[in-house]
Amino acid sequence: MVIDVKTLESTISETNEKFVITDKPVMELVMEVLQILNKNGKIIINGNDNSCPTTVSVANIITQNILKDTAKTEDISVDSEISDDGRLVSTIEITITKISS
């Protein structure tokens, strides 16, 4: 797995602590989110439709496995909206923060 740090750093500053979950492998997403979390101390991860379960998995892996006792889920927001084609699309937003030990 190769992550282009320069591209990631420019993405970090542009997204203002927000990260949109895509269809990449879960552990690749975890590593990208960890880099942002380590830099900023806080991150909001967003998922919609089919990526909602992956969003929850990424948050759980970070807070319960990798950064256990040093990061926490601060807020979870779940919503749904009707798309242009009439489908109901679910969205989830999870805020993760690092905590001082």
C-alpha positions in Angstrom: 0.0 0.0 0.0 1.5 3.4 -1.1 0.0 6.6 0.2 1.2 9.9 -1.5 1.8 12.0 1.6 2.0 15.3 -0.4 -1.4 14.7 -2.0 -2.8 13.6 1.4 -1.5 16.8 3.1 -3.0 19.0 0.5 -6.3 17.1 0.9 -6.1 17.6 4.7 -5.9 21.3 4.5 -8.6 21.5 1.9 -11.1 19.4 3.8 -10.8 21.2 7.1 -10.7 18.1 9.3 -13.4 16.3 7.2 -12.9 13.0 5.5 -15.3 11.3 3.1 -15.4 7.6 3.2 -15.0 6.0 -0.3 -14.9 2.4 -1.6 -11.2 2.0 -0.8 -10.2 -0.9 1.5 -11.0 -0.3 5.1 -7.5 -0.4 6.4 -6.3 2.1 3.8 -9.1 4.4 4.9 -8.1 3.9 8.6 -4.5 4.9 7.8 -5.6 8.0 6.0 -7.9 9.0 8.8 -5.2 8.4 11.4 -2.8 10.7 9.6 -5.3 13.5 9.7 -6.3 12.8 13.3 -2.7 12.8 14.4 -2.1 16.1 12.6 -5.3 17.9 13.8 -6.4 16.1 16.9 -9.9 15.9 15.6 -11.6 14.6 12.4 -15.1 14.3 11.1 -15.7 11.2 8.9 -18.7 11.2 6.5 -20.3 8.3 4.8 -23.5 8.0 2.7 -25.6 5.3 1.3 -23.5 2.1 1.0 -20.5 3.5 2.7 -22.3 4.0 6.1 -21.2 0.6 7.5 -17.6 1.3 6.4 -17.7 4.6 8.1 -18.7 2.9 11.4 -16.0 0.3 10.9 -13.3 2.9 10.4 -14.3 4.8 13.5 -14.4 1.5 15.6 -11.0 0.3 14.4 -9.5 3.7 15.3 -11.2 4.2 18.7 -11.4 0.7 20.0 -8.3 -1.0 18.5 -5.5 1.3 17.3 -5.9 4.3 19.5 -7.7 2.6 22.4 -7.8 4.9 25.4 -6.3 7.8 23.4 -9.2 8.6 21.0 -12.9 8.8 21.5 -16.1 9.1 19.4 -17.3 12.6 20.3 -20.4 12.8 18.2 -22.5 10.7 15.8 -25.0 12.2 13.5 -27.3 10.0 11.3 -29.7 11.4 8.7 -31.3 10.6 5.4 -32.4 12.6 2.5 -34.3 12.0 -0.7 -32.1 12.0 -3.8 -33.1 13.5 -7.2 -34.3 10.1 -8.4 -36.6 9.6 -5.3 -34.3 7.2 -3.4 -33.8 7.6 0.3 -30.1 8.0 1.0 -28.7 7.5 4.5 -25.8 9.6 5.7 -23.6 9.3 8.8 -21.1 11.7 10.3 -18.8 10.6 13.1 -16.5 13.0 15.0 -13.4 11.4 16.5 -11.1 13.3 18.8 -7.8 12.5 20.5 -7.9 12.6 24.3 -5.0 13.4 26.5 -4.0 10.6 28.8 
